[in-house]
C-alpha cells in the first residue's frame, strides 16, 4: 500500500488543485509509477492489444487523468527501443507564451504546473532550450508530485550559456548540456568545476549549416539521447524549442494547454510550417482534458 506521506500533496501544490484531485487518484498515480519501473501494479493491466488499462474501480475524473498519461506508459512497454517523444506547451488563446516584455508568470494555472510535473515523472528526460534556462533558471524536478526527477537536457547547440545555471550546478538530478560537437570543448570548459551529475553531450552534425534558420537538427538530438539510454523524452519548452521538434517531425505526441487569456502580442507559442490550403493542414487525432480553467489538447502526432 502507498505510504501516507506519498498520498499527501506536497506544500507546493495549490489548494485549488488538491480540491480537484479525487480521493482514489494518489493510489492510482503510485501504481502508474510502479508500472513505469516494472514493479507491481494491482490496479492496472497491460496487454499488447490494449496497452495499459485500469483494471480496478476508478472514479471518472481519475480515469480522465489516467488516459492523458497512458501513452507514456504504453510507449515504455514497446518492444521498439527507439526514443518516443512527447512535448507540452502552455499558451494563451491567441497563441502566446509570454507578453512582449517576457512576462509569463503564469500563462497557465496551478493545475497545469502539476500536470507538467507528472509528465516529468513519467519520462526519462526533460528537454528545454537555452533561452528557457537563461530566462527562467528552472529546476526541472518533480517537487509537486511523487515520482523520480528526470535527466535534465538543455539544448544549446553553440554552447552560448555560461554554465552557471542551477540545472548544471544544483546536483538534484543528472543534467546533459547538448551541443554540436564543434562547440563541446567550450561547454566542458565552463563546467570544469560543476558536479559529477552534469556532463556535455556532443552531437555530430547537430547544427544545420545549410539551413541557419532551423538552428539545429532536433532529430539528431533525439537519436543521441536514445544512444545515451534515454527512451522517453519530454520536450517542455519553450515555444521555440517545441516548435523546432514539431517542425522536424520528432514528436510522437503534443500536449497543448490553452489558457483563457488574451495577450495580444508577445512571444509566440507553437509555430508550425505554413500551408496554402486548409485540406493540407494537419488535423491530428485529439483528446481534451480540463485542467482548472485551462484546456489540455492531447494531440497524437503519429497515430
C-alpha positions in Angstrom: 0.0 0.0 0.0 1.2 3.6 -0.6 2.6 5.2 2.4 0.7 8.2 3.9 3.4 10.7 3.2 3.2 9.9 -0.5 -0.6 10.2 -0.6 -0.3 13.7 0.9 0.1 16.5 -1.6 3.4 18.5 -1.0 3.0 22.1 0.1 3.9 23.4 -3.4 0.5 22.2 -4.7 -2.2 24.8 -4.6 -5.4 24.2 -2.6 -7.5 24.6 -5.8 -5.6 21.6 -7.4 -5.9 19.5 -4.2 -9.7 20.0 -4.3 -9.7 18.7 -7.9 -7.8 15.5 -7.1 -10.2 12.6 -6.5 -9.5 10.5 -3.4 -8.6 7.5 -5.5 -6.1 9.3 -7.7 -3.0 9.3 -5.4 -3.1 5.5 -5.1 -3.6 5.1 -8.9 -0.7 7.5 -9.6 1.6 5.5 -7.4 0.6 2.3 -9.3 1.4 4.1 -12.5 4.9 4.9 -11.2 5.4 1.3 -10.2 4.3 0.2 -13.7 6.7 2.7 -15.1 9.6 1.0 -13.4 8.3 -2.6 -14.0 7.0 -3.0 -10.4 3.7 -4.4 -9.1 0.5 -2.7 -10.2 -2.6 -4.2 -8.8 -4.9 -1.5 -10.2 -3.5 -1.7 -13.8 -3.3 -4.4 -16.5 -1.2 -4.5 -19.7 -1.8 -6.4 -22.9 -0.2 -5.7 -26.3 -3.6 -5.1 -27.9 -4.9 -2.5 -25.4 -1.8 -1.2 -23.7 -2.2 -0.2 -20.1 -5.8 -0.1 -18.7 -7.3 0.4 -15.3 -8.5 -3.0 -14.1 -9.9 -1.9 -10.7 -12.6 0.5 -9.7 -11.8 4.1 -10.6 -13.6 7.5 -10.4 -14.5 9.2 -13.7 -12.0 12.1 -13.0 -9.2 9.7 -12.2 -9.9 7.8 -15.4 -9.7 11.1 -17.4 -6.3 11.8 -15.8 -5.1 8.3 -16.4 -5.9 8.5 -20.2 -3.8 11.6 -20.5 -0.7 9.8 -19.2 -1.5 6.3 -20.6 0.5 7.0 -23.8 3.7 7.4 -21.7 3.2 4.0 -20.0 2.3 2.4 -23.4 5.4 3.9 -25.0 7.7 2.5 -22.3 6.2 -1.0 -22.9 7.0 -1.0 -26.6 9.5 -3.6 -28.0 10.8 -0.8 -30.2 13.7 0.7 -28.3 13.9 3.9 -30.3 13.1 7.1 -28.4 9.5 8.2 -28.0 8.9 12.0 -27.6 6.1 14.0 -26.0 6.1 17.8 -25.8 4.0 20.1 -23.7 3.4 23.8 -24.3 1.1 26.2 -22.4 -0.1 29.3 -24.3 -2.9 31.9 -24.5 -6.0 31.7 -26.6 -4.2 33.9 -29.2 -1.1 31.7 -29.3 1.4 33.4 -27.0 3.5 32.0 -24.1 4.5 35.4 -22.7 4.0 39.1 -23.2 6.3 41.3 -25.3 8.3 42.1 -22.1 8.8 38.4 -21.5 6.4 38.1 -18.6 4.9 34.6 -18.4 4.0 34.4 -14.7 1.8 32.4 -15.3 0.1 31.8 -18.6 -1.4 28.6 -17.3 -2.8 27.9 -13.8 -1.7 25.8 -10.9 -3.3 22.6 -12.4 -1.0 23.0 -15.4 2.1 23.0 -13.2 1.1 19.8 -11.5 0.4 18.2 -14.9 3.9 19.3 -16.0 5.5 17.6 -13.0 3.6 14.4 -13.7 4.9 14.3 -17.3 8.4 14.8 -15.9 8.0 11.9 -13.5 6.8 9.5 -16.3 9.6 10.3 -18.7 13.4 9.6 -18.7 14.4 13.1 -19.6 13.0 16.6 -19.8 14.3 18.8 -22.6 14.4 22.6 -22.6 16.0 25.2 -24.7 18.9 27.5 -23.8 16.7 30.6 -23.7 14.4 28.9 -21.1 17.4 28.2 -18.9 18.8 31.7 -19.3 15.5 33.4 -18.7 13.8 31.2 -16.1 16.7 29.3 -14.4 14.4 26.3 -13.8 14.9 23.3 -11.5 13.1 20.8 -13.8 12.4 18.4 -10.9 9.2 16.7 -9.7 8.8 18.5 -6.4 5.0 18.9 -6.9 4.2 15.1 -7.3 5.6 11.8 -6.1 8.0 10.3 -8.7 11.6 10.4 -9.9 13.1 13.6 -11.3 14.2 13.1 -14.9 17.5 13.7 -16.5 17.6 17.4 -17.4 18.6 18.1 -21.0 19.5 21.6 -22.2 19.6 22.2 -26.0 22.3 24.8 -26.6 24.0 23.8 -29.9 26.5 26.6 -29.9 27.3 26.5 -26.2 26.1 30.0 -25.6 25.2 29.5 -21.9 27.8 30.4 -19.2 27.3 27.0 -17.4 26.3 28.7 -14.1 22.5 27.9 -14.2 21.2 25.8 -11.3 20.2 23.0 -13.7 24.0 22.5 -14.2 25.0 23.2 -10.6 22.4 22.1 -8.0 23.1 18.3 -8.3 19.4 17.5 -7.8 19.4 15.2 -10.9 21.6 14.3 -13.8 22.0 17.0 -16.4 23.1 17.0 -20.0 24.3 20.0 -21.9 23.6 19.1 -25.6 25.7 21.0 -28.1 27.2 20.5 -31.5 30.5 18.5 -31.3 32.4 21.6 -32.6 31.4 23.6 -29.5 31.7 20.8 -26.9 35.1 21.9 -25.7 33.7 25.3 -24.8 30.9 23.8 -22.8 33.2 21.4 -21.0 35.5 24.3 -20.0 32.6 26.2 -18.5 31.6 23.1 -16.5 35.1 22.3 -15.2 34.1 22.7 -11.6 30.4 21.5 -11.9 29.1 18.5 -10.0 29.6 15.0 -11.5 25.9 14.9 -12.2 26.4 17.3 -15.1 28.1 16.4 -18.4 28.2 17.6 -22.0 26.6 15.5 -24.7 28.4 16.3 -28.0 26.3 15.6 -31.1 28.0 15.4 -34.5 26.1 17.5 -37.2 23.6 18.9 -34.7 24.0 22.4 -36.3 22.5 22.6 -39.8 24.9 25.0 -41.6 22.8 24.6 -44.8 19.7 26.0 -43.1 20.7 28.5 -40.4 17.1 29.4 -39.7 16.5 25.9 -38.4 19.3 26.4 -35.9 19.7 22.7 -35.2 18.5 19.3 -36.2 16.2 18.2 -33.5 16.1 14.6 -34.8 19.9 14.3 -34.3 19.4 15.3 -30.7 16.7 12.6 -30.3 19.0 10.0 -31.8 21.9 11.0 -29.5 19.7 10.9 -26.4 18.5 7.5 -27.4 22.0 6.2 -27.6 22.6 7.7 -24.2 19.9 5.3 -22.9 17.0 7.8 -22.7 13.9 6.3 -24.3 11.1 8.6 -23.2 11.8 12.2 -23.8 9.7 15.1 -22.7 10.2 18.4 -24.6 9.0 21.0 -22.1 9.8 24.3 -23.8 9.9 27.0 -24.5 7.8 27.7 -27.6 10.8 27.9 -30.0 12.2 24.5 -28.8 8.8 22.7 -29.0 8.2 24.2 -32.5 11.6 23.1 -33.7 10.9 19.5 -32.6 7.5 19.7 -34.1 8.9 21.0 -37.4 11.5 18.2 -37.5 8.6 15.7 -37.1 10.5 14.5 -34.0 7.4 14.5 -31.7 5.1 11.5 -31.2 2.6 13.4 -29.0 1.9 17.0 -28.1 0.1 18.4 -25.0 -1.1 21.9 -25.8 -2.5 23.6 -22.8 -4.6 26.7 -23.7 -5.4 29.3 -21.1 -8.5 31.6 -21.3 -6.4 34.7 -21.6 -5.6 37.1 -24.5 -2.1 38.6 -24.6 -2.3 40.5 -28.0 1.4 40.5 -28.7 4.5 38.8 -27.3 6.5 35.6 -27.5 4.8 33.1 -29.8 3.7 29.7 -28.7 3.5 26.8 -31.1 4.6 27.7 -34.6 4.1 25.1 -37.4 5.0 25.1 -41.1 2.5 27.1 -43.1 0.1 25.5 -45.6 -1.6 27.2 -48.5 -4.9 25.3 -48.5 -6.9 24.1 -45.5 -7.1 20.5 -46.7 -3.3 20.2 -46.3 -3.3 21.4 -42.7 -2.6 18.7 -40.2 -5.6 17.7 -38.0 -4.2 15.1 -35.6 -6.5 12.9 -33.5 -7.1 14.7 -30.2 -8.5 14.3 -26.7 -9.2 17.1 -24.3 -8.9 17.4 -20.6 -9.9 20.2 -18.3 -7.1 21.5 -16.1 -8.8 24.0 -13.9 -9.6 27.0 -16.1 -7.3 25.7 -18.8 -8.0 23.1 -21.6 -5.4 20.5 -22.5 -5.4 19.3 -26.1 -3.7 15.9 -26.2 -2.6 15.5 -29.8 -1.5 12.2 -31.3 1.0 13.2 -34.0 1.9 9.7 -35.1 -1.4 7.7 -34.9 
